[in-house]
Amino acid sequence: MGGRDAGSRALTVLAKSIPWLMGGSADLAPSTKTRLDFEGAGDFQAGQYGGRNLHFGIREHGMRRC
């Protein structure tokens, strides 16, 4: 098993046991496997604060050249 797969499994087990634990990523959640996808995890967003996945935005915006 790869490191990202192992990390994803560990994060899921911990998040199911620790209700305040959230997963998060910029635009790389599918490749870093940090998205919590168990039932009820959902997305944390404006007006819906019960979600467990926090989106940081697109990381390339801070990397543009002037």
N, C-alpha and C positions, 0 to 999 in steps of 0.2 A: 504494500500500500504506500502511495506517495505521501509526502509531507502535507500537501494541501488537503488531500482526502482525510488524513488522520486529524488535521486541525479542524476541519469541518465537522467531523463526527464528535470530536471532543467539545467543540463549541455548542453543538446541538444538545448533547447530554447535559452540559453545564447549564445552558439556558432553560432547559425544561425543569431543572431543579432550583434555579435562582431566578425568580420572577422579574427582577430589575435588570438583569443582564441583557444587553442589546448587541446585535451584530451590525456592522456597518462597512461601507465602502464608498469610494467615489464612483467611477464608472466601471470598476473591475470586479464586481461581485461574482459574476459567473466564472471568471478564471481563478480568483483567489479563494472562491468557495466560502465566503463569509456571510452569505445570505442565510438567515434562519428560515427554513421552509416547512417547519412542522405546523400542524393545524393551530390556528389562532395567533401565529407569529405576526403576520401582517406588516404593514409599513407605518412608520412614525412620520406623520406629516401634519400640516396645518389643519386644525379642526379634528384630527384623528390621532389622539395622543396615546392610544393603547397599543400601537404597533411596536414591534421589536427590532425592525430593520431601519437603520438611519442612513439616509443618502447624503453624502457630503457635497455633491455637485460634481461637475466635470473638472478633473484635475488639470487639463491642458490650459484652462483659462489663466491660471497663474504662471504659465510657462511661455506665454507668447513673447515674441521679440518686439522691442520698440524701435 
